[in-house]
Amino acid sequence: MLRIIWVIIVLLVLFVPAYGQYMTRMLADDAFPLTDGRLVWLAEGPVTGGDMADLAIADLNDDGQEDLLIGSGYGDLLYYRRLAGDIFAAPQPLIADSTDSASWPPKPRQVSPALGDWDGDGELDLLLGWEGQLLWYQLRGVVLRSGQAMRLADGTKIAEAIRQAAPEIGHLAPTVGDVNGDGDDDLLLGGDDGSVWWLEQTTDDEGHKWRAPRRLMAGGSPVVIGSRARPCVLDWDNNGQKDVIVGQADGKLWLLRGSSDNLGTAEQVSVHSQGKLLATAPQLAATGDLWLGTAAGLVLKARISSSVLECQGKLQARPVPLDVGQAAAVSALDWNGNGRLDLLVGNRCGDVRVFEQIGVGERLMMASGKAISASSGVVCAAEGYAWPRCADADGDGDLDMFVGTGAGLIELWINSGSFMRRGPVAVAGQAIRTAGAALVAPYDYDGDGDVDLFVGSKAMSTPNGEAILPAHRVAYFENKADSRHSLPVFNKGTLITIEIEGSSQQAPLDGAVLRPQLAESLGTAANGMMDFLLTADLGVFLFSTSQSRSAYPFLQIGSSLHRLPPVLAPAVYSAYACDFLGTGRPVLLCGLEQYGMIVAALNYLP
């Protein structure tokens, strides 16, 4: 029954690394040490394991249905119990949080699980690839043995033996399969350098032992694909021969067809409706379907049909953390007119979705996300990194949408029953282009009844070329349309001045030290000051300006000690302040880049 699960939980507690497991913290509704954070949940939504999901599939609770283990790129390991069909129960973290570390964002530390009966005692054992190590947790009845390094017959640690032969291999991801058809489960290890290694097993009176690792050969040459190789053993074409399918970091899948004596040269697998997977970690389910872990931490189901993989959608769980799959750009609005704020969220793949609020209680609960209909299909950012914000851009009384994109452009989608793409947004006839992914906050700053724009950017590894707005600067663009009921016209803009006020003896400190990304107006406070939420590389901050709304904003924080202001939240992908709970109490909605999840910080003001 559930004995194996509890044994595994106890087992993992015996081997806890010296770094925090952030998924564990988020599942406990305490995502950030600097805020009173509550994770936002879906009543039913995509199974999630955090970024870079690696999978293991097995019937862990002896109920006749396959369950799921997911290891993430940040040291998490989650257990999903299968309920019925492809629906799973809420995630249970299998690694305890053993540190009070307050650092954010988390550091990459991949966990890759595999399950199999390594010692032939009829019980499942757990094998983990974990930050350069290969660890074997052995179960013998109810007697638990501590985790130990996997070793060769001569006592050498497998991970060390492979690293001596290939120093650049990096992380090792294990999978189980009978590669040579001798009836024993062998071990395949995918390296972060794109190599795949094969180890045959042997047994003796002292227990399980392994023969020396060899490079997996295909077409007479060692297998080398793109980075982050993730292998899986299967019979692809049902011909009785074992084949191997390997995923890699850019989303490609490679098939090595088996024959009586070797594997054939790698051929790319065609995937119908693949979309932007970004990475794939394939594992074979008992039904013959492939489950694919993605870089976004979600799990896709795919079916083999005529040598083509047909994606069947994402595996679902009840309930599950709201995870849009990396780079969650969140804002809130009453989308359905029921008086409660809903969530408008973009993600790294360019998707834009609305999540309707269905209850506030022990958990902040949302309905499943819905794409937004448009004349050309759905609202999206073709270049990825969608940053959507709604406002009445044309003055006709309904909400239009500005969408920042990974290309550094801002698209305008006009609402005419369905959304129609207009754009990109330009200033003085030239498209507004940012040095990184474009961030946008529409607001009538000058009080003349039309929508102005605050624009910033997120730094990216590949710059967008020549840009109007450089990195780590925020700009204000004033709408000079002649009248209402017309599209906005931006013919001038300015960079916002941000200062941290010093004492009478000290000059102000340049706010650029925070590495600003976006300033968003929160409206005029009771003291006449206009507050701004400043999202920056160093965190989220509150600034104010006393300047007239007819003047360009000059943001300043008073500080007699001439030091950085208190941080409201750690560095997050997006931050949006609103009365999300409808209680008159401000809430800071934080969208996470690393996990793609959303946290509501309830007590964030200093």
FENPE-V503846 format. One record per residue. N is the residue number from 1. RES is the residue in one small letter. PSI is psi in degrees with one decimal (* if undefined). Layout:
BEGIN
[[N RES PSI] [N RES PSI]]
END
This chain:
BEGIN
[[1 m -124.1] [2 l 5.1] [3 r -43.4] [4 i -41.2] [5 i -46.5] [6 w -34.3] [7 v -42.7] [8 i -40.8] [9 i -48.3] [10 v -40.6] [11 l -44.7] [12 l -29.8] [13 v -28.3] [14 l -16.3] [15 f 88.1] [16 v 125.8] [17 p 171.3] [18 a 37.6] [19 y 158.2] [20 g 149.4] [21 q 102.6] [22 y -27.9] [23 m -39.6] [24 t -43.7] [25 r -43.6] [26 m -37.7] [27 l -20.1] [28 a 12.9] [29 d 37.0] [30 d 69.5] [31 a -36.3] [32 f 134.1] [33 p -19.7] [34 l -1.0] [35 t 160.8] [36 d 85.0] [37 g 144.5] [38 r 129.3] [39 l 136.6] [40 v 133.6] [41 w 159.6] [42 l 140.4] [43 a -38.8] [44 e 132.9] [45 g -173.5] [46 p 135.8] [47 v 134.1] [48 t 145.3] [49 g 7.2] [50 g 174.2] [51 d 152.5] [52 m 65.2] [53 a 123.7] [54 d 140.7] [55 l 154.2] [56 a 136.4] [57 i 128.3] [58 a 160.1] [59 d 93.7] [60 l -23.8] [61 n 15.1] [62 d 36.0] [63 d 8.6] [64 g 2.0] [65 q 143.5] [66 e 131.7] [67 d -178.7] [68 l 132.7] [69 l 136.6] [70 i 123.0] [71 g 142.0] [72 s 174.9] [73 g 1.3] [74 y 24.5] [75 g 12.6] [76 d 152.0] [77 l 117.2] [78 l 144.2] [79 y 126.7] [80 y 115.7] [81 r 130.4] [82 r 133.5] [83 l -62.7] [84 a 144.7] [85 g -128.0] [86 d 29.6] [87 i 135.4] [88 f 160.6] [89 a 172.6] [90 a 149.2] [91 p 145.0] [92 q 121.2] [93 p 135.4] [94 l 3.6] [95 i 125.2] [96 a 154.5] [97 d 112.2] [98 s 14.2] [99 t 152.0] [100 d 21.5] [101 s 134.5] [102 a 13.1] [103 s 144.5] [104 w 140.5] [105 p 164.9] [106 p 154.4] [107 k 143.9] [108 p 124.5] [109 r 90.8] [110 q 138.7] [111 v 127.3] [112 s 111.3] [113 p 154.4] [114 a 146.0] [115 l 137.4] [116 g 163.0] [117 d 85.2] [118 w -27.9] [119 d 3.9] [120 g 23.3] [121 d 7.5] [122 g 1.1] [123 e 149.8] [124 l 139.5] [125 d 157.1] [126 l 130.9] [127 l 130.3] [128 l 127.5] [129 g 125.3] [130 w 102.1] [131 e 56.2] [132 g -5.8] [133 q 160.2] [134 l 107.7] [135 l 138.6] [136 w 120.3] [137 y 111.5] [138 q 134.4] [139 l 133.2] [140 r 96.5] [141 g -128.6] [142 v 2.7] [143 v 124.2] [144 l 127.9] [145 r 140.4] [146 s 157.9] [147 g 141.3] [148 q 155.5] [149 a 139.2] [150 m 133.3] [151 r 155.6] [152 l 173.8] [153 a -27.6] [154 d 5.4] [155 g -9.3] [156 t 137.5] [157 k 133.0] [158 i -45.7] [159 a -39.5] [160 e -37.8] [161 a -42.3] [162 i -38.3] [163 r -31.3] [164 q -35.8] [165 a -29.2] [166 a 83.7] [167 p -23.5] [168 e 11.9] [169 i -32.8] [170 g -142.8] [171 h 147.5] [172 l 123.4] [173 a 116.7] [174 p 152.2] [175 t 156.7] [176 v 141.9] [177 g 151.1] [178 d 87.5] [179 v -40.3] [180 n 5.0] [181 g 26.0] [182 d 5.2] [183 g -7.9] [184 d 143.3] [185 d 122.1] [186 d 179.4] [187 l 125.7] [188 l 137.7] [189 l 121.1] [190 g 129.6] [191 g 154.3] [192 d -15.1] [193 d 1.8] [194 g -1.8] [195 s 159.7] [196 v 133.5] [197 w 146.8] [198 w 129.8] [199 l 124.1] [200 e 146.5] [201 q 153.9] [202 t 158.2] [203 t 153.8] [204 d -171.2] [205 d -21.5] [206 e -3.6] [207 g -161.4] [208 h 136.1] [209 k 162.6] [210 w 144.4] [211 r 164.1] [212 a 140.7] [213 p 144.0] [214 r 149.8] [215 r 134.6] [216 l 129.0] [217 m 143.5] [218 a 126.9] [219 g 27.4] [220 g 1.9] [221 s 155.2] [222 p 141.6] [223 v 124.0] [224 v 116.2] [225 i -163.1] [226 g 179.9] [227 s 157.2] [228 r 61.6] [229 a 132.7] [230 r 100.1] [231 p 159.9] [232 c 136.4] [233 v 132.9] [234 l 168.8] [235 d 91.5] [236 w -45.7] [237 d 15.4] [238 n 39.7] [239 n 9.7] [240 g -4.6] [241 q 141.0] [242 k 126.4] [243 d 168.7] [244 v 132.4] [245 i 137.0] [246 v 128.2] [247 g 159.7] [248 q 172.7] [249 a -27.1] [250 d 8.8] [251 g -3.8] [252 k 148.6] [253 l 137.1] [254 w 135.5] [255 l 128.6] [256 l 103.6] [257 r 134.7] [258 g 152.7] [259 s -169.8] [260 s -23.3] [261 d -10.7] [262 n -179.3] [263 l 143.5] [264 g 170.3] [265 t 142.0] [266 a 134.2] [267 e 139.2] [268 q 137.8] [269 v 132.5] [270 s 133.0] [271 v 120.1] [272 h 129.7] [273 s 39.9] [274 q -40.1] [275 g -157.6] [276 k 80.3] [277 l -34.1] [278 l -32.0] [279 a 152.9] [280 t 136.1] [281 a 96.4] [282 p 141.8] [283 q 143.4] [284 l 126.1] [285 a 163.5] [286 a -25.6] [287 t -9.5] [288 g -5.1] [289 d 154.1] [290 l 133.9] [291 w 131.2] [292 l 115.3] [293 g 140.4] [294 t 166.8] [295 a -28.3] [296 a -5.3] [297 g 0.4] [298 l 168.3] [299 v 123.1] [300 l 148.8] [301 k 133.0] [302 a 148.7] [303 r 137.1] [304 i 122.5] [305 s 113.9] [306 s 46.8] [307 s 18.1] [308 v 139.0] [309 l 125.3] [310 e 114.3] [311 c 132.7] [312 q 8.9] [313 g -176.8] [314 k 143.3] [315 l 143.7] [316 q 154.0] [317 a 159.9] [318 r 124.0] [319 p 178.3] [320 v 147.2] [321 p 141.3] [322 l 109.5] [323 d 115.5] [324 v -1.4] [325 g 60.7] [326 q 141.0] [327 a 61.8] [328 a 111.6] [329 a 103.8] [330 v 141.9] [331 s 173.9] [332 a 146.7] [333 l 160.3] [334 d 89.7] [335 w -39.3] [336 n 4.9] [337 g 23.1] [338 n 8.2] [339 g -3.4] [340 r 145.5] [341 l 135.1] [342 d 173.8] [343 l 132.1] [344 l 120.3] [345 v 134.1] [346 g 168.4] [347 n -178.4] [348 r -33.9] [349 c -7.3] [350 g 0.5] [351 d 147.1] [352 v 124.4] [353 r 155.1] [354 v 133.2] [355 f 115.5] [356 e 136.6] [357 q 129.2] [358 i 1.9] [359 g 145.0] [360 v 116.2] [361 g -130.1] [362 e -33.0] [363 r 147.6] [364 l 110.0] [365 m 134.5] [366 m 156.7] [367 a 165.2] [368 s 146.4] [369 g 147.7] [370 k 133.3] [371 a 157.5] [372 i 120.4] [373 s 141.4] [374 a 163.9] [375 s -24.8] [376 s 13.9] [377 g -96.4] [378 v 156.7] [379 v 130.3] [380 c 171.5] [381 a 105.1] [382 a -27.7] [383 e 3.8] [384 g 179.1] [385 y 56.7] [386 a 130.6] [387 w 89.1] [388 p 139.1] [389 r 135.4] [390 c 145.6] [391 a 160.8] [392 d 89.5] [393 a -33.3] [394 d 6.3] [395 g 22.1] [396 d 7.1] [397 g -7.1] [398 d 169.4] [399 l 126.1] [400 d -177.3] [401 m 128.1] [402 f 132.9] [403 v 112.3] [404 g 149.4] [405 t 165.1] [406 g -16.7] [407 a -0.7] [408 g 9.5] [409 l 161.0] [410 i 116.7] [411 e 140.8] [412 l 124.3] [413 w 113.8] [414 i 133.9] [415 n 110.6] [416 s 56.0] [417 g -54.6] [418 s 165.5] [419 f 137.4] [420 m 130.6] [421 r 124.3] [422 r 132.7] [423 g -175.2] [424 p 159.0] [425 v 135.0] [426 a 157.7] [427 v 126.0] [428 a 39.9] [429 g -2.5] [430 q 130.5] [431 a 133.5] [432 i 119.9] [433 r 130.2] [434 t 161.5] [435 a -24.5] [436 g -158.2] [437 a 133.8] [438 a 133.1] [439 l 140.7] [440 v 141.4] [441 a 102.3] [442 p 138.3] [443 y 140.6] [444 d 81.8] [445 y -40.1] [446 d 0.1] [447 g 25.0] [448 d 8.9] [449 g -1.5] [450 d 174.4] [451 v 121.2] [452 d 174.1] [453 l 134.6] [454 f 131.7] [455 v 135.5] [456 g -166.2] [457 s 155.6] [458 k 129.6] [459 a 140.2] [460 m 157.4] [461 s -31.8] [462 t 109.5] [463 p 158.8] [464 n 13.4] [465 g -154.0] [466 e 127.1] [467 a 144.4] [468 i -39.5] [469 l 114.9] [470 p 170.3] [471 a 147.4] [472 h 32.0] [473 r 151.3] [474 v 136.4] [475 a 154.7] [476 y 129.1] [477 f 124.2] [478 e 132.8] [479 n 119.5] [480 k 32.2] [481 a 144.1] [482 d -33.3] [483 s 170.7] [484 r 171.3] [485 h 37.7] [486 s 159.8] [487 l 148.3] [488 p 148.3] [489 v 117.2] [490 f 112.3] [491 n 2.4] [492 k 158.8] [493 g 169.2] [494 t 152.0] [495 l 138.4] [496 i 136.3] [497 t 127.4] [498 i 123.8] [499 e 150.2] [500 i 111.9] [501 e 138.2] [502 g -177.5] [503 s 179.2] [504 s -23.3] [505 q -4.4] [506 q 143.2] [507 a 154.2] [508 p 151.3] [509 l 132.5] [510 d 123.5] [511 g -9.1] [512 a -18.0] [513 v -23.0] [514 l -12.3] [515 r 67.3] [516 p 150.3] [517 q -44.6] [518 l 140.7] [519 a 130.5] [520 e 126.2] [521 s 136.7] [522 l 6.5] [523 g 179.0] [524 t 128.2] [525 a 173.5] [526 a -28.4] [527 n 6.4] [528 g -8.5] [529 m 145.4] [530 m 123.6] [531 d 146.5] [532 f 137.9] [533 l 119.8] [534 l 115.3] [535 t 128.1] [536 a 169.3] [537 d -29.4] [538 l 0.8] [539 g -165.0] [540 v 132.6] [541 f 159.7] [542 l 121.7] [543 f 163.5] [544 s 158.7] [545 t 141.5] [546 s 1.9] [547 q 152.9] [548 s 149.1] [549 r -11.2] [550 s -7.5] [551 a 160.7] [552 y 147.3] [553 p 137.1] [554 f 104.7] [555 l 135.6] [556 q 143.3] [557 i 128.7] [558 g 133.2] [559 s 106.0] [560 s -19.3] [561 l 0.3] [562 h 54.3] [563 r 172.5] [564 l 145.2] [565 p 163.1] [566 p 142.8] [567 v 133.9] [568 l -32.8] [569 a 152.7] [570 p 177.3] [571 a 120.4] [572 v 167.0] [573 y -40.6] [574 s 154.0] [575 a 138.0] [576 y 123.3] [577 a 132.0] [578 c 170.4] [579 d 70.9] [580 f -31.4] [581 l -6.5] [582 g 27.9] [583 t 2.8] [584 g 6.3] [585 r 123.8] [586 p 141.5] [587 v 140.2] [588 l 111.5] [589 l 123.5] [590 c 120.2] [591 g 130.7] [592 l 139.0] [593 e -43.8] [594 q -38.0] [595 y -16.0] [596 g 13.7] [597 m 173.2] [598 i 131.8] [599 v 135.4] [600 a 111.7] [601 a 117.2] [602 l -35.0] [603 n 71.3] [604 y -16.1] [605 l 140.5] [606 p *]]
END
